[in-house]
Amino acid sequence: MSRHEPTHPGESIRDAMRDAGMSATQLAVALGMERGNLYRLLRGQISISPRTAVALERFGWSNAEFWCRRQALYDLARYRRDSAA
């Protein structure tokens, strides 16, 4: 049985940022985070924290539970892939 491997939530944030016509700097300010951390998140190098999930919710991009679930599903799929080797 083939499993669909979820993408890192940062990809969805990057797409939403692009659709909104925002720069990374603008989004970082809106979310109250350092621009470097936002870049790492967009590249999938760091996880969405509960703080970031709430900031995304307050910004109007879904709710915090959605972002936390997305991150958990991504982490679980990555763990399964890495531990199967």
N, C-alpha and C positions, 0 to 999 in steps of 0.2 A: 504494500500500500504506500503510495507516494503522499508525502505531507507537503503542504504549501509552507514555505519558510517565510515568516513575516519580515518585513523590512524594518529598519531602525526608524523610530518615530521622528527622528530628525529630518528624514526625507520628506515627510508630510508637512513638517513645519517649514522647510525650505520651499516646498511647492506653494503653501499658503502665503508665505512672505512674498514670493514672486507674483502670485495672483493679485495680491493687495498692492503691488507696486512699491513695496517697502525695501529699504536697504537693511543690511544686517545691523548697522549702527542704530537706525531708527527702531528696529525691533528690540535690540538689546536695551535701549533706553526705556521703551514701553514696558518691557518685562522686568526691568530693574536688575539686569545682570551684566556682567562684564562682556564686552564684545568678543574677547578671546574665548570665553566659555561658550558663547553662542555659536561661534565658528566650530568649536569642538563638538558641540551637540549636533549641528547640522551635518557634520561629516561622520557622525556615528561613533565618535571617539569617547564620549561620555554619555551617561544615562540621564534621562529626565528625572530630576528630583521631585519630591512632593511640592517643594517650594516653587519650582518652575511650572509644574502642572497646575498649581493654583493661579500662578501669574497668567498662564495661557487661558485659563478659565475666565479670569477677570478681564482679560483682553477680548474675550468673546469667541475664542476658538475652542469650541466644545467644552467639556467639563473635565475637572481634574481626574475623576475616576477613569474617563476614557484614556487620558494620556498615561496614567499609571498602569492600566491594563495593557495598553500597547507596549509599554516598556517591559512589563513582566512577560508577555507572550514572546517578545523578541529575545529576551534573556533566556527563557526556557528553551526555545528552539535552538539557540546558539549552544547552550549547555548540552542538549541532546546530541547535536551534531558533533561537538568536540569530544564528548565522552564515548561516542560510538567508535571512535578511531582506535 
